Amino acid sequence: MNEQKKPTGLKISQLARLADVPAPTIKHYLKEGLLPRPLKTGRTMSYYDVECVERIRLIKRLQTERFFPLTVIKRII
């Protein structure tokens, strides 16, 4: 039997739901260097570390409670 091991982590849709943000926000944070790169398993499939949920929540808190721009948040985290 040749079983392939399923990658651990969250798909972008799962991460978006758990972090309560839309998927384009996650992609934007990636582009800005605020999140670690996901594990790519295919052209359109990536798996994000579960810790990204808390990181996104922290980014959103810093934006809404402290009014920090993403450039400042990037230096903080």
N, C-alpha and C positions, 0 to 999 in steps of 0.2 A: 504494500500500500504506500502510495506517495501522497501523504497529506501535507498540504501547505498550511503553515502556521499563519493565523490571522494577525495582522499588526495590532498592537495595542494603541490606544488613544481614541480621540474623538474625530468624527467627520465634521466638516465645517458646519453642517446643519445642526448637529448635536451641540457643538460648541456655541453656536449662535443662540440656540434655545436655552441652554444652561446659563449663559452669561447675560441673557436678555438683551441682545443687540442683533441687528440685521447682519447677514453674511458680508455685505459690502463694507461694513464697518471693520470687520475682522481683516478683510483684504487690505483696507486702508492702513490699519495698524501694522500689518506685516510690511507694507511698502515703506512706512515711516520708521521701521526698525524697532517697534515697540513690543513685538512678539517674536519668540524664537521660530525659526523656519520649521514647518511641519515635515513629517516623514512622507515623501512622495512615493506612492506605490504604483503609479500609472500616470498617464498624461493628464487625467482629470480627477485623480483620487489622491487625497492627502490625509494624514492623520496627525492631529494636534495633541500635544501633551495636555493631560488633565489639569495641570497647574495653570494653563492659560485662562481657565475660567476665572480664577481669583485675580489674575493679573488684569484681565479686561475689566472686572468689577472695580479694581483699584483705579485704573485709568479713568473710568466713568465717574467715580467718586471725586477724584482730583479735579476733573473738569467741572462737575456740577457744584461741589462744595467749596472748592478753592479757586475756581475759575482759571486754572492753569492751562496755558496752551500746550499742545502736544510736544513742542520743542522743549519746554521746561520739564514736562512729565518724563520725557525720554532721558533727561539728565538725572532725574530723581531715581528712576528705576533702572 
